[in-house]
């Protein structure tokens, strides 16, 4: 059983080693049979070596900044602002830990979309939170 | 200061009262000056009464099932499968609590997109997790 505080250290290292492109240390956090899934594309990567390679080969001169880290027992939710040049995306990550290693990672990469009509009477434009998401034609 | 266990009760009630369309009980969980934001559309709703109305007026015969609830001090991350007929979406929710009330809600509604090329050598198709996201032309 991994405690919340142990999980917090590991979850923090997940993002720190990724940000530093320290792939050996990143890999050391992962269970050998880790499963990484992207529900939006229905893609799955299985196994520590493949997941390290997937991240190592990820293209672009990206930079990440962790914006939330919420840890609860053997689960964690992290969010990050992911920047490539002027383009800003938000990555939403859910981690599961088993025996002090990360056994499952689920990533979402939500994209901007147009507000549906019919709720203008309740809405103000603009957000004030921690998430940095480029919008078409500006940010 | 709201403890993790108090926050867990309130976060659970947020989803339960929403699922039950019990808008009076839902509103009682919210701070009077609650801020609700949708970074993907850059929409913001401010205030308890408006947020209750926003949810009450949300169209469609929707149903929600909570798939994750991760609670840490005065923050929580919840995920839900949101179903309208045969259409399945995933809602990713971040809550902040202040003084035993929900003071900020941030929602993401990620949509399916096509897998980018160049990583087929590492990928298997299909996901096995808790998230139910309809894909164009099937699920």
Interface residues (C-beta under 8 A of the other chain):
Chain A: X4 X35 X37 X38 X39 X40 X41 X42 X43 X44 X45 X46 X50 X53 X54 X57 X59 X68 X70 X71 X72 X75 X76 X77 X79 X90 X92 X94 X104 X106 X108 X109 X110 X111 X112 X113 X114 X115 X118 X119 X122 X123 X124 X125 X126 X127 X128 X129 X131 X133 X135
Chain B: X4 X35 X37 X38 X39 X40 X41 X42 X43 X44 X45 X46 X50 X53 X54 X57 X59 X68 X70 X71 X72 X75 X76 X77 X79 X90 X92 X94 X104 X106 X108 X109 X110 X111 X112 X113 X114 X115 X118 X119 X122 X123 X124 X125 X126 X127 X128 X129 X131 X133 X135
